[in-house]
Amino acid sequence: MQRLEFSLNGDYVELNQLLKLAGVCDSGGAGKQLVASGDVSVDGKVELRKTCKIRAGQVVSLGDVRITVKGN
């Protein structure tokens, strides 16, 4: 499993943008497609809202990639 850490610059980041900024996909549009496919989980639950707010302490999973979101 690939483990990544992402540091927030503000209070939150939108899920599709997090996937792009963490390098999981090439664009926000590709991130939206990944979320819509049902392959992305937030804190262990499938998340279908493309722009849901991801905050410090949450964990986003996609396949064998796990992104832990840290505060600034």
Wavefront OBJ file of the C-alpha trace (Angstrom):
o trace
v 0.000 0.000 0.000
v 1.269 3.446 -0.934
v 0.914 5.913 1.925
v 0.905 9.633 1.221
v 0.622 12.643 3.513
v -1.014 15.868 2.388
v -0.654 19.128 4.340
v -3.570 21.532 4.172
v -2.991 25.228 3.459
v -6.479 26.205 4.656
v -9.393 24.660 6.547
v -10.195 22.068 3.884
v -9.544 20.841 0.343
v -12.176 19.522 -2.064
v -11.896 15.774 -2.645
v -11.315 15.961 -6.415
v -8.606 18.612 -5.896
v -6.926 16.530 -3.186
v -6.596 13.623 -5.607
v -4.953 15.943 -8.141
v -2.680 17.715 -5.647
v -1.542 14.414 -4.113
v -0.557 13.177 -7.587
v -3.124 10.368 -7.763
v -4.582 11.786 -10.992
v -3.596 14.414 -13.576
v -6.475 16.876 -13.220
v -9.460 17.899 -11.125
v -11.710 16.507 -13.870
v -9.987 13.125 -13.630
v -10.439 13.332 -9.849
v -14.169 13.902 -10.326
v -14.369 10.806 -12.539
v -12.573 8.694 -9.930
v -14.973 9.854 -7.211
v -18.028 9.290 -9.439
v -16.853 5.736 -10.146
v -17.269 4.854 -6.455
v -13.612 3.897 -6.046
v -12.747 6.604 -3.491
v -13.335 6.204 0.255
v -13.105 8.815 3.009
v -12.556 7.446 6.510
v -13.505 3.960 5.277
v -16.815 4.933 3.594
v -17.383 5.306 -0.142
v -17.679 9.003 -1.007
v -19.565 10.038 -4.154
v -19.593 13.818 -3.588
v -16.847 15.086 -5.883
v -16.287 18.352 -4.040
v -16.849 17.201 -0.461
v -14.653 19.045 2.026
v -11.706 17.019 3.313
v -10.283 18.314 6.581
v -7.235 17.562 8.722
v -7.334 14.114 10.298
v -9.301 12.458 7.513
v -7.978 9.552 5.452
v -8.763 9.162 1.753
v -8.287 5.772 0.070
v -8.224 4.844 -3.599
v -7.129 1.358 -4.581
v -3.807 0.732 -2.833
v -3.216 4.452 -2.165
v -3.947 5.932 1.261
v -3.749 9.709 1.767
v -3.606 11.065 5.316
v -4.565 14.742 5.538
v -2.594 16.831 8.017
v -3.279 20.333 9.335
v -0.884 23.208 8.661
l 1 2 3 4 5 6 7 8 9 10 11 12 13 14 15 16 17 18 19 20 21 22 23 24 25 26 27 28 29 30 31 32 33 34 35 36 37 38 39 40 41 42 43 44 45 46 47 48 49 50 51 52 53 54 55 56 57 58 59 60 61 62 63 64 65 66 67 68 69 70 71 72
